[in-house]
Amino acid sequence: MARLTGWWTRRSNPEKVELYTRWTYHGLAGVAVFVGALPALATASVVGPAGGWLFLAVLLHTVLVAVLCSRALSWQLGRRDRPNRLAAVVAALTVGGCLATLLLRRRWPDLDLQMTMYVVSGLVSWGVGALALCTTRVRHMMGLSVAAVAGVAVGTVLVGLPVTDTVTHTFTAGFGTLVFAPTSGFSGWLLRAVWELDAAHRIQARLAVAEERLRFARDLHDVMGRNLSVIALKSELAAQLSRRGAADRAVAEMGEVQRIARESQREVREVVRGYREADLHTELEGARGVLAAAGIRCRVDLRDAEAELPAAAQSALAWVVREATTNVLRHSDARHCRVTVAIDAAGGPAGGPGAARGDGTGRDGRAVATPGGEAVGAAAVTGAASGGGAGSASVVGVGPASGTDGGEVVLVIENDGARPAGSGGSGLAGLRERLAALGGVLDAGPADANGRFRLTARVPLDGGDLRSAAAEPAGRGRS
């Protein structure tokens, strides 16, 4: 099923809207054949070979208009120049086709009025709709519509058709024009707006990441700026005192320098600790806010919300959430994300009490299935996401591995359609070092041949440090 629908699901929302718009115009080209070309062919029974030539002209007009619509949409998105020459050819063919149809009606009065009405209205409405795509100003679209309707009315009068024919052709052409011209203009505006909104979301995501980096830089500057200035001044004073022979005072000043340096080290460690050892709940809420700003719907489900992870495990998971959020923003086109946190102090081995059932939960109600369907225990940080667009992110969790007395938290982050990126970046290297200090591991790499990327972080838990009512069934969460 994924292979059948992948051509659609792997596209971003703007790409879906663009694809829908383009194929709508392709479908309208088929409708134009039925509305205008087939009635033109039907006139051959009355007007002879002239009806066949009219059919070919209407068919050529339909093809050229379809090409013009495609190129005009590309021009609306800034991908190519405005197709002025093709627009002029379509305008000339529209006028010529309408005049030829009216002349045939004048030459053969027995020609069915309904047939010529269909041909003229199809040529005018379809042609004006394509020409409306070649402009972005509303007054130009309105002027084009009025000129087309007035041209049909004037043409029927100049050809010498009766009043009934004039009213019929003018009314039907005007109705089609007033439908197609605004619709085409709105389609171009909507497509531009969708792409601009997507670009704005991407910029917001980059700004959110940059703001976090600036915050850390400001904190570090505030801590180090003053202390380094004091160290420089006191070192210079100590050097001058040493040259003057005041060794005791120079030693005292260098002792003060040493004290300030140690104080600076302590303050820097506090800044880094505050940045790296963030609270897991704070990072989850921050991730939801940042992803929402980037147009990614993020749901956070905290099962066993009253449970408390060990401080070290919580800090490591918070850092993983932060880094993973940055990677989703920078290296994927996700549109939906769900993060679930579940804890089970039992720590049952795979296939034991926490083994997964067919519905994806354990027999004790707390286990979660991995993306591949394997069964594990229930202590977990989980998430799932489905993407609309070029990619989608998912965070899927599993529980304690077999042979672990206190269980372990496993965080698996998956995204489809990720843009190419190596798995050995500095961010992942830092995560591996942090998890290794806790006896945890981190794996990152392609999940399958469909372009999916998976990051797995495992952190062991000490069952004695868990203060929760984990014996109760999980699932009481919030989102």
Disulfide bonds with the S-S distance in Angstrom:
none
